[in-house]
């Protein structure tokens, strides 16, 4: 028996007419090919009927149109919710029922089978973007069959050739004599089923006038994969044609599952074409029978295991009266985004409704009072639990159970748990509660609702023990006393360090005590007493001074002596400028803890300042002393008397020691001859003694101007030949000429000595009757001060100048000049 069907693999059941059964054809699907009919010139030339592309490619369409077509395809493939499926079922049911109400006579079907096929082809010549059924009255072009351009179903034809206008194609494509309802064209009756029979039957003379007395079918359930539900094995009954009838077709019936039918009172029933995935072959070989189940629940469990069971059962058992009466199972599933569990029930329909509002407690709503409807679960992969506690334990185990359960209740997230949670940023524990709803939030504790997207692993009760545990467990890096005090809004009255000021403060309200300051550092260490705080955190400071500064007490020091290295002395530990006994010795209280205190200045000097002169240290440590009166060397090469007393001895230099020296000397001579490291290494002791005591040496030395020698006279001597040497290495000579010979050997020693003795005044030099050559003037001049006579050329000072007794002898050195021109003219 040959059969065919006009629908796709998702199509409706076929028609059964007059005992003939429509079964699904297992035609192979030809490959998809784009094309158009070849031109007459191509046929005339015998060229192969190759097709050039007619339909636009997907990449050529505007992006917006591509997105629209993609959404349409997704809408056709996306499972619908119960309400959407109800409308779809009604539409499909009307189409199926209409076919049953206007069956094609067997004779027409038989006639059609001999001249037409079950193939659909694109209407490229009509420009209507629809697919047509290959019928005798509208045959498919031959080139389409030759190139396998036809499709076995209308859906595959539209999807293959008019995918950019898919909805239009599926709604407007039709076969011959198509029946039309309010939702668009339907598949033609003659295309829906065509049967060859050995014994043709005659068509009925009139349509049936009454319903069958006994409907065929087992009433068992099988899968309707297109509708994502289970339907019953019973025929689809058409809607009553009487305008006064209010009967509705039973949407539970999906057509006969068996490939045989029962005809009662002349009525034809729709039979399923055997498309069940789990079906078995029928006894007559006309197709396969889908798996049947005694109940909708068992069918849903077996065939739609990926769907939520309750949703599948409710959708399957809906008979068409009103909407699907399913409001969810009322069980709980996890909402990870908001950190809670919600109920399997529909949220309020109103746009203004609060999605976290309590579920209805009416008999039609399975949710329990107090839960939050998160939407009806559509997939079985979503785990459901009997209550929020079980859901939180299984799915949100990393979160505090009470927090999860509270958020899972209506209004719980908005009100809070009234439990403590740690806040690391402040180092305190905060109450998870609306600040406006509790008095405790305004009298110390801080209230702040946890964000829905945040969570904590543990909450703690609002109590002293809860605060203690919260601080200890979750804020272990924070000072426990700080955490407890700040959490409860109190002060600890403990002591903490202030490194900037070098003191310790007490944690209390400012103004309530001399040492009060509020601590804001969570990691600070607290101490019970200022002594403990100073000892632990400010150990480098003098502890009595630290405690006194921290408590704002007056501290007078110990009165003992410590080393004052800056001033190279031992100073007394007492406030400088105070009124204490021996206040002149006070240099301020010792601030460092490493300062060693001594009972007296002598002990301090001997023990802590042994590197310097003991006499100098003790004198320095006495605030009323004027110096030791002893001598010490300085870098200038002299020895100075350590005293500030006046008057200073004549000729000596008096000055208190600046810094420290290791040795003091009783006399200048002892000091100058000591080879002390403070003296220059090559100092002349004569120079040191003469300058230090101001007595001079009466020796001759090179004058600082370098043009003559001078005499080192005693202090106060004002002779023209006298001068004070400035170089500690100065060498002395017994006579002026001896000094000139050694220190100024390039000069005429006699002239140099005279010049030195006259104090460097040229006019005072004695002239002679001798002559010498003035090589610049190329003449002979007389050795006398220049300007004193016409032939005087100045006193010859250089040792290289040759003096001649007369002019004739001098002119011999200028033999190339006439003698009359040799003598310089006045």
C-alpha positions in Angstrom: 0.0 0.0 0.0 1.5 3.3 -1.1 1.1 6.4 1.1 2.4 9.9 1.3 2.2 12.8 3.6 2.4 16.6 3.0 4.0 17.6 6.3 7.5 17.7 7.7 8.9 15.5 10.5 7.2 18.0 12.8 3.9 18.0 10.9 0.5 17.1 12.2 -1.0 13.6 11.8 -2.3 12.7 8.4 -5.9 12.1 7.3 -7.7 8.7 7.4 -10.4 8.6 4.8 -13.1 5.9 4.5 -11.1 3.2 6.1 -7.9 4.1 4.1 -5.1 4.9 6.4 -2.5 7.7 5.9 0.9 6.7 7.0 4.1 8.7 7.0 6.3 8.3 3.9 10.0 7.7 4.5 11.1 9.5 1.4 14.7 10.4 1.2 15.6 14.0 1.3 17.2 15.4 -1.9 20.2 17.7 -1.5 19.5 21.4 -1.2 20.2 23.3 -4.5 19.6 26.8 -5.5 18.5 27.4 -9.1 16.1 28.7 -11.7 14.6 27.3 -14.9 17.1 27.4 -17.9 16.4 29.6 -20.8 15.0 28.4 -24.1 18.4 29.2 -25.8 20.1 26.9 -23.4 17.7 24.1 -24.2 18.0 24.7 -27.9 21.8 24.5 -27.7 21.6 21.3 -25.8 23.4 22.8 -22.9 23.1 21.1 -19.5 20.4 22.5 -17.4 22.8 23.9 -14.7 21.2 26.5 -12.5 22.5 29.9 -11.6 21.6 31.3 -8.3 18.3 33.1 -8.1 17.7 33.5 -4.4 19.7 35.9 -2.4 22.5 34.5 -0.3 22.3 35.0 3.5 25.4 37.2 3.6 23.8 39.6 1.0 20.9 40.4 3.2 21.0 43.4 5.5 22.1 42.6 9.0 18.7 43.7 10.5 16.8 41.3 8.2 19.2 38.5 9.0 18.6 39.0 12.7 14.8 39.0 12.2 14.9 35.7 10.3 17.1 34.2 12.9 14.6 35.2 15.6 11.8 33.6 13.6 13.7 30.4 13.3 14.5 30.3 17.0 10.8 31.0 17.8 9.8 28.0 15.8 12.3 25.8 17.6 12.1 27.1 21.1 9.9 25.2 23.6 7.0 27.3 24.6 5.6 27.8 28.1 2.2 26.3 29.0 0.2 29.3 28.0 1.9 29.6 24.6 1.5 25.9 24.0 -2.2 26.0 24.7 -2.7 28.5 21.9 -0.6 26.4 19.5 -2.5 23.2 20.4 -5.8 24.9 19.6 -4.5 26.0 16.3 -3.1 22.7 15.3 -6.2 21.0 16.6 -8.5 23.2 14.4 -6.4 22.4 11.3 -6.5 18.7 12.0 -10.2 18.7 12.7 -10.9 20.7 9.6 -9.2 18.1 7.5 -11.4 15.5 9.2 -14.5 17.5 8.5 -13.8 17.8 4.8 -12.2 14.6 3.7 -11.0 13.9 0.2 -13.0 11.2 -1.5 -11.1 8.0 -2.1 -11.7 8.2 -5.8 -10.1 11.6 -6.0 -7.2 10.4 -3.9 -6.8 7.4 -6.2 -7.0 9.6 -9.3 -4.5 12.0 -7.8 -2.1 9.3 -7.0 -1.7 8.3 -10.6 -0.8 11.7 -11.8 0.9 13.6 -9.0 3.6 13.2 -6.4 4.2 14.3 -2.8 7.0 16.8 -3.8 7.0 20.5 -3.1 8.9 23.0 -5.2 9.7 26.7 -5.0 7.5 29.1 -7.0 10.4 31.0 -8.6 8.3 32.0 -11.7 5.5 33.5 -9.7 7.6 35.8 -7.5 5.4 35.0 -4.4 8.0 33.5 -2.1 5.9 30.4 -1.5 6.2 26.7 -2.2 3.8 24.7 -4.4 2.7 21.1 -4.3 3.4 19.1 -7.4 -0.1 18.3 -8.8 -1.6 17.6 -12.2 -3.0 21.0 -12.4 0.2 22.7 -11.3 3.1 20.4 -12.3 6.6 20.9 -11.2 9.0 22.1 -13.9 11.0 19.3 -15.3 14.4 20.8 -14.6 13.6 20.8 -10.9 13.1 17.1 -10.9 16.1 16.6 -13.1 18.3 18.6 -10.7 16.6 17.3 -7.5 15.4 20.8 -6.5 12.1 19.5 -5.0 11.5 18.8 -1.3 9.4 16.2 0.4 7.6 18.6 2.8 6.4 22.2 2.7 8.5 23.1 5.7 11.7 21.8 4.2 11.0 23.6 0.9 10.4 26.9 2.7 13.4 26.5 4.9 15.6 25.6 2.0 14.5 28.3 -0.6 12.8 31.1 1.3 14.6 31.1 4.6 14.8 34.9 4.6 10.9 35.1 4.5 10.2 31.8 6.3 7.1 32.9 8.1 5.4 34.2 4.9 6.3 31.0 3.1 5.0 28.6 5.7 1.8 30.6 6.2 1.0 31.1 2.5 2.3 28.0 0.7 -0.5 25.4 -0.1 -1.3 22.5 -2.3 -4.2 22.1 -4.6 -7.7 23.0 -3.2 -6.2 24.2 0.1 -8.5 24.7 3.0 -8.0 28.0 4.9 -8.9 28.9 8.5 -8.4 32.0 10.5 -4.7 31.3 11.0 -3.7 30.9 7.4 -3.5 28.4 4.6 -3.4 24.7 5.4 -2.0 21.7 3.6 -4.2 20.5 0.7 -6.4 17.5 1.4 -5.2 15.7 -1.7 -1.7 16.3 -0.7 -2.2 15.1 2.8 -2.8 11.5 1.9 -3.0 9.4 -1.2 -3.7 5.7 -1.0 -3.7 3.0 -3.6 -6.3 0.3 -2.8 -7.2 -2.9 -4.6 -10.9 -2.3 -4.0 -11.8 1.3 -4.6 -14.7 2.6 -2.5 -17.3 5.1 -3.3 -17.4 8.5 -1.7 -20.1 9.3 0.9 -23.2 10.8 -0.5 -23.5 13.3 2.4 -21.4 14.5 5.3 -21.8 12.8 8.7 -24.7 14.1 10.7 -23.8 12.8 14.2 -20.8 11.9 16.3 -19.6 8.3 16.4 -21.2 6.1 19.1 -17.8 4.6 20.0 -14.5 6.4 19.4 -11.5 4.3 18.5 -8.2 4.4 20.4 -6.8 3.1 23.6 -6.8 6.4 25.5 -3.2 5.7 26.4 -0.6 8.4 26.0 2.2 8.9 23.5 4.7 11.7 22.8 3.8 14.8 20.7 7.3 16.1 20.1 6.2 19.2 18.2 4.0 20.3 21.1 6.5 19.2 23.8 3.8 17.2 25.6 2.0 13.8 25.6 -1.3 13.3 23.9 -3.9 10.5 24.1 -4.4 7.7 21.6 -7.8 8.9 20.4 -9.1 10.6 17.2 -9.2 14.4 16.7 -12.8 15.4 16.7 -13.6 18.5 14.6 -15.3 21.5 16.2 -19.1 21.4 15.8 -20.4 23.2 12.8 -23.5 24.3 14.6 -23.3 28.0 15.5 -25.2 27.3 18.7 -22.8 24.7 19.9 -20.2 25.6 22.5 -18.3 22.3 22.4 -14.5 22.4 22.2 -12.3 19.8 20.7 -10.5 17.8 23.3 -6.8 18.9 23.1 -5.7 15.7 24.9 -6.5 13.6 21.8 -3.5 13.6 19.4 -4.9 11.2 16.8 -4.9 7.4 16.7 -1.6 5.9 17.5 -2.4 2.6 15.7 -2.0 2.4 11.9 -5.6 1.1 11.7 -8.8 3.1 12.3 -12.3 2.6 13.4 -15.0 4.3 11.5 -18.3 4.9 13.3 -21.4 6.4 11.8 -19.5 7.3 8.7 -17.0 9.5 10.4 -13.3 9.4 9.4 -10.6 9.7 12.1 -7.1 11.0 12.0 -4.4 8.3 12.7 -0.8 9.0 13.7 1.7 8.3 11.0 3.9 6.3 13.2 6.6 8.8 14.0 7.3 7.9 17.6 11.0 7.5 18.4 10.3 4.5 20.7 7.6 3.0 18.5 7.4 -0.5 17.2 6.5 -1.7 13.8 2.7 -2.3 13.3 1.4 -5.7 12.4 0.4 -4.8 8.8 3.6 -3.1 8.0 2.0 0.3 7.4 4.3 2.2 9.7 5.5 2.3 13.3 3.5 2.7 16.4 4.9 5.1 19.1 5.4 3.9 22.6 2.2 4.1 24.6 2.0 4.8 28.3 -1.0 4.3 30.7 -0.7 7.8 32.2 0.5 11.2 31.1 3.0 11.2 33.9 4.6 8.0 32.8 4.7 9.3 29.2 6.4 12.5 30.3 8.9 10.7 32.4 9.8 8.4 29.5 9.6 10.7 26.5 10.3 14.2 27.9 12.8 13.5 30.6 14.4 16.8 29.9 11.2 18.7 30.8 9.9 19.4 34.3 7.5 16.6 35.0 4.7 18.7 36.5 4.8 21.1 33.6 4.7 18.3 31.0 1.8 16.5 32.8 -0.2 19.7 33.2 0.3 20.6 29.6 -0.6 17.1 28.4 -3.8 16.8 30.5 -5.1 20.2 29.4 -8.4 19.5 27.6 -8.7 22.9 25.9 -11.0 24.6 28.3 -9.3 27.9 29.4 -5.6 28.1 30.1 -3.3 25.4 31.3 -4.0 25.1 35.1 -0.5 24.7 36.3 1.2 27.0 38.8 4.3 25.0 39.5 5.2 22.3 42.0 5.8 24.6 44.8 9.2 23.1 45.5 12.4 25.1 45.7 15.3 25.6 43.3 18.4 27.7 43.6 18.7 31.3 42.4 22.5 31.8 42.3 22.3 35.4 41.1 20.5 36.5 44.3 22.0 34.0 46.6 18.7 32.3 47.6 16.3 29.5 46.8 13.0 30.3 45.1 9.8 28.3 44.6 8.7 26.6 41.4 5.7 28.8 40.8 4.7 31.7 38.5 5.6 35.2 39.7 2.8 37.8 39.8 1.4 38.6 36.4 1.3 42.4 37.0 4.3 44.4 35.9 4.2 46.3 39.1 4.0 43.2 41.3 6.9 42.5 43.6 8.6 39.3 42.4 9.6 38.6 46.0 6.1 38.8 47.2 4.8 35.8 49.2 3.3 33.0 47.1 -0.4 32.6 47.0 -1.9 30.1 49.5 -5.0 29.4 47.4 -5.8 25.8 46.6 -4.8 26.3 42.9 -1.3 27.5 43.9 1.0 24.8 45.3 3.5 27.2 46.7 3.7 27.5 50.5 3.1 30.9 52.2 6.1 33.0 52.6 8.2 31.7 49.7 9.3 33.6 46.6 8.0 32.6 43.2 11.0 32.4 40.9 9.1 31.2 37.8 7.9 27.8 36.7 10.7 25.3 36.1 10.6 24.1 32.5 13.6 21.7 32.5 14.1 18.6 34.5 17.8 19.4 34.9 16.8 22.0 37.5 17.0 20.3 40.9 13.9 20.8 43.1 13.8 20.5 46.8 10.9 20.1 49.3 11.8 23.3 51.2 14.2 26.2 51.3 16.3 24.5 54.0 17.1 21.5 51.8 17.7 23.7 48.8 20.1 25.9 50.7 22.0 23.0 52.2 22.4 21.3 48.8 23.1 24.2 46.5 24.3 27.1 48.6 26.3 25.2 51.2 29.1 27.8 51.2 26.6 30.4 52.5 25.3 30.7 56.1 22.1 28.5 56.1 20.1 31.1 58.0 21.1 33.8 55.5 20.0 31.7 52.6 16.7 30.6 54.2 15.9 34.2 55.2 16.6 35.5 51.7 14.4 32.7 50.3 11.4 34.1 52.3 9.3 36.9 50.9 10.7 40.2 52.2 13.7 38.5 53.9 16.3 40.2 51.8 14.8 43.6 52.4 14.5 43.1 56.2 17.7 41.2 56.9 18.6 38.4 59.2 19.3 40.5 62.3 22.6 38.6 62.6 26.2 39.8 62.7 28.5 39.4 59.8 32.2 40.5 59.5 33.2 43.6 57.6 36.9 43.5 56.9 37.1 47.1 55.6 36.3 48.5 59.1 37.5 45.6 61.2 34.1 45.3 62.9 31.0 43.1 62.8 27.8 44.6 61.4 24.2 43.6 61.8 22.4 42.4 58.7 19.3 44.5 59.2 17.4 47.5 57.9 18.8 50.4 60.0 15.4 52.0 60.3 13.8 49.0 61.9 15.7 48.5 65.1 16.5 50.7 68.0 19.8 48.9 68.6 21.0 50.2 65.2 21.0 53.8 66.6 22.6 53.2 70.0 25.9 51.7 69.1 25.7 48.8 66.7 26.0 49.4 63.0 23.2 48.0 60.8 23.7 47.5 57.1 21.9 45.0 54.8 24.0 42.6 52.9 23.8 43.1 49.2 21.8 40.3 47.4 24.9 39.5 45.4 27.2 39.2 48.5 27.3 36.4 51.0 29.1 35.3 54.1 29.9 31.8 55.3 28.7 32.4 58.8 26.4 34.7 60.7 26.6 35.3 64.5 23.9 36.2 67.0 23.6 39.8 68.2 25.1 39.3 71.7 28.4 39.8 73.5 29.3 36.2 72.9 28.3 36.6 69.2 30.5 39.7 68.9 33.3 37.8 70.6 33.1 34.9 68.2 32.6 37.0 65.1 35.8 39.0 65.9 37.8 35.9 66.8 36.8 33.7 63.9 36.4 36.0 60.9 38.5 39.1 61.9 41.5 37.4 63.4 43.8 40.0 61.9 42.0 42.7 63.9 42.7 43.6 67.5 39.9 41.7 69.4 39.4 44.6 71.8 39.1 47.1 68.9 36.7 44.8 67.1 34.5 44.3 70.2 34.4 48.0 71.2 33.8 49.3 67.6 31.1 46.7 66.9 29.1 47.6 70.1 29.8 51.3 69.8 31.7 51.7 73.0 35.3 52.7 73.9 37.9 50.3 75.1 39.7 52.7 77.4 42.9 50.8 76.5 46.2 52.4 75.6 47.6 52.5 72.1 50.7 54.1 70.5 50.9 57.3 68.4 54.3 57.0 66.7 54.0 60.5 65.1 53.9 62.2 68.6 56.0 59.5 70.3 53.4 59.0 73.1 50.6 56.6 74.0 47.0 57.6 74.0 44.0 56.2 75.8 41.1 55.0 73.6 38.3 57.2 74.9 36.2 60.1 73.8 38.3 63.3 73.2 37.8 65.7 76.1 36.9 63.1 78.6 40.5 62.7 79.8 43.9 64.3 79.4 45.2 61.3 77.3 41.9 60.5 75.4 41.9 59.9 71.6 39.7 57.6 69.5 41.6 54.9 67.8 40.8 54.3 64.1 43.4 51.6 63.3 41.9 48.1 63.4 45.3 46.4 63.6 46.6 48.5 66.5 47.7 46.8 69.7 46.0 47.7 73.0 47.6 47.8 76.4 46.1 48.1 79.9 48.6 50.8 81.2 50.7 53.6 79.6 53.8 51.9 81.1 53.1 48.7 79.1 52.4 50.7 76.0 55.6 52.8 76.3 57.7 49.7 77.1 56.4 47.7 74.1 56.0 50.3 71.4 58.3 53.2 72.5 61.1 51.4 74.0 63.7 53.7 72.5 62.4 56.6 74.6 63.2 57.2 78.2 60.4 55.3 79.9 59.7 57.7 82.7 59.6 60.6 80.2 57.3 58.5 77.8 54.9 57.8 80.6 54.9 61.4 81.8 54.3 62.7 78.2 51.5 60.2 77.6 49.7 61.1 80.9 50.5 64.8 80.5 52.3 64.8 83.9 55.2 67.1 84.8 58.6 65.3 84.7 61.6 66.9 86.5 64.1 64.2 85.5 66.4 62.2 87.8 69.0 64.8 88.6 71.8 62.5 87.6 74.3 63.0 84.8 74.3 61.6 81.3 76.6 62.2 78.3 75.8 65.2 76.1 77.8 64.2 73.0 76.9 67.3 71.0 78.5 69.6 73.5 81.2 67.1 74.6 80.3 67.1 78.3 78.2 65.4 80.9 74.8 67.0 81.4 72.4 66.8 84.3 69.1 65.1 83.8 66.7 67.9 84.5 64.7 70.5 82.5 67.0 73.2 81.1 66.4 76.6 82.5 64.5 75.2 85.5 64.7 76.2 89.2 66.2 73.0 90.5 69.5 73.0 92.5 72.5 73.3 90.2 70.1 74.2 87.4 73.0 75.6 85.4 74.1 72.0 84.9 70.7 71.0 83.5 70.7 70.4 79.8 67.2 68.9 79.6 65.8 65.6 80.6 67.3 62.5 78.9 65.0 61.4 76.1 66.6 58.2 75.0 66.2 55.0 76.9 69.9 54.0 76.2 71.2 57.1 78.1 73.4 55.9 81.0 72.9 57.9 84.1 75.7 58.7 86.6 75.6 60.0 90.1 78.1 62.9 89.4 79.9 64.6 86.5 83.3 63.1 87.5 82.0 59.6 87.3 80.2 60.3 84.0 83.4 61.8 82.5 85.6 59.0 83.7 83.3 56.3 82.5 81.6 57.6 79.4 84.0 60.3 78.1 87.4 58.8 78.8 88.6 59.7 75.3 88.8 63.4 76.3 90.7 65.3 78.9 89.2 64.5 82.3 89.9 68.1 83.5 88.1 69.5 80.4 85.1 67.2 80.7 84.5 68.1 84.4 85.0 71.8 83.7 82.5 71.6 80.8 80.0 69.7 82.9 80.0 72.5 85.4 77.6 75.1 84.2 79.4 77.9 86.2 83.0 77.2 85.2 85.1 79.6 83.1 87.6 77.1 81.8 90.6 75.1 82.9 93.2 77.8 82.4 95.4 75.2 80.6 96.7 75.2 77.1 95.7 73.2 74.0 97.0 73.3 70.5 95.0 74.4 67.4 95.5 73.8 63.7 97.0 77.3 63.3 100.2 76.0 64.9 99.9 77.8 68.2 98.6 77.0 71.7 95.6 78.7 73.1 94.6 79.1 76.8 91.3 77.4 77.8 89.6 80.2 79.6 86.8 82.7 79.3 88.1 84.8 82.1 89.3 88.3 81.4 91.6 89.9 80.9 93.6 87.4 78.8 97.4 87.5 79.5 99.3 89.9 77.2 100.4 88.4 73.9 98.4 85.1 74.5 95.2 83.9 72.9 92.3 82.9 75.2 89.5 80.7 74.0 87.4 77.9 75.5 87.8 74.5 73.9 85.4 74.0 71.0 84.6 70.3 70.9 86.9 68.1 72.8 90.7 67.5 73.1 92.5 64.6 74.6 95.2 66.5 76.4 95.6 69.9 78.1 99.0 71.4 78.9 100.2 73.6 81.7 102.6 75.8 79.7 102.9 77.1 76.1 106.4 75.7 75.7 105.1 72.2 76.8 102.2 72.5 74.4 104.4 73.6 71.4 107.0 70.9 72.0 104.4 68.1 72.5 104.0 66.9 68.9 100.3 66.9 69.6 98.2 65.7 66.7 96.3 69.0 66.7 99.5 70.9 65.6 100.7 70.8 62.0 103.2 68.1 61.4 106.0 70.5 60.3 105.3 73.4 62.7 108.4 75.3 63.9 108.4 75.2 67.7 110.0 78.6 67.8 107.2 80.0 65.7 104.6 78.2 68.0 106.1 79.6 71.2 106.8 83.1 69.8 103.2 83.5 68.4 101.5 81.8 71.3 103.1 84.1 74.0 103.6 87.2 71.8 107.3 87.6 72.7 108.7 87.2 69.2 112.1 85.7 68.2 114.1 88.8 66.8 114.9 86.4 63.9 114.6 87.3 60.2 112.1 85.5 58.0 110.7 85.9 54.5 108.1 88.7 54.5 104.6 87.5 53.5 104.8 89.9 50.5 107.8 87.8 49.2 109.9 90.9 48.1 112.1 91.2 51.2 112.8 89.8 54.6 111.3 91.0 57.9 112.1 90.8 61.6 109.9 88.8 64.1 109.8 91.4 66.8 108.2 91.1 70.2 104.5 91.9 70.5 104.0 95.6 70.6 107.3 96.5 68.8 106.4 98.8 65.8 109.8 99.1 63.9 109.6 99.3 60.1 111.6 96.1 59.8 109.1 94.2 62.1 106.3 91.9 60.9 104.3 88.9 62.3 104.8 85.6 60.5 101.6 83.6 59.5 103.2 80.4 58.4 103.7 77.8 61.2 106.6 76.4 59.2 108.5 79.7 59.1 112.3 79.5 59.2 114.2 82.2 61.1 117.7 83.8 60.2 119.9 85.8 62.4 120.5 88.7 59.9 118.7 90.4 57.1 121.4 89.7 54.5 121.5 86.1 55.6 117.7 85.9 55.1 118.1 87.5 51.6 120.8 85.0 50.7 118.6 82.0 51.6 115.1 83.2 51.0 115.7 85.7 48.1 118.8 84.4 46.4 117.9 86.0 43.0 118.2 89.5 44.5 121.3 91.4 45.2 121.9 90.5 48.8 123.3 93.8 49.8 120.4 95.7 48.2 117.9 93.2 49.5 119.2 93.5 53.0 119.1 97.3 52.9 115.6 97.1 51.4 114.5 94.8 54.2 116.0 96.9 56.9 114.4 100.0 55.5 111.0 98.3 55.6 110.6 98.0 51.8 110.7 101.8 51.1 112.7 102.4 47.9 113.3 106.1 48.5 115.2 105.3 51.6 117.8 103.1 49.8 121.3 104.6 49.4 122.5 105.4 45.9 126.0 104.7 44.5 128.2 106.2 41.7 128.1 103.0 39.8 126.5 102.4 36.4 124.6 99.4 34.9 123.1 98.7 31.5 119.4 99.3 31.0 118.8 96.8 28.2 115.3 98.1 27.5 116.5 101.6 26.8 119.9 100.4 25.3 121.8 102.9 27.5 123.8 103.0 30.6 122.2 104.5 33.7 123.5 105.3 37.2 122.6 103.3 40.2 120.4 105.8 42.0 116.6 106.2 42.6 114.9 107.0 39.3 114.0 110.6 38.9 116.4 111.9 41.5 118.9 112.8 38.7 118.8 112.8 35.0 121.0 109.8 34.5 119.5 107.7 37.4 117.9 104.5 36.3 116.7 103.2 39.7 118.4 101.1 42.4 119.7 97.8 40.9 118.0 95.1 42.9 118.6 92.0 40.9 121.5 89.8 41.5 122.1 89.5 37.8 122.7 93.3 37.4 126.4 94.1 36.8 127.5 97.3 38.3 130.4 99.2 36.6 132.6 101.8 38.4 132.3 104.3 35.5 130.5 105.1 32.3 133.3 103.9 30.1 133.3 100.4 31.6 129.5 100.2 31.3 129.5 101.4 27.6 131.9 98.5 26.8 128.9 96.2 27.2 127.2 98.3 24.5 130.2 98.4 22.1 127.9 98.4 19.1 126.6 101.9 20.2 128.6 105.1 19.8 130.0 106.1 23.1 128.4 109.5 22.9 125.0 107.8 22.6 125.7 105.3 25.3 124.9 107.4 28.3 121.2 108.0 28.9 120.3 111.6 28.3 118.6 113.4 31.1 
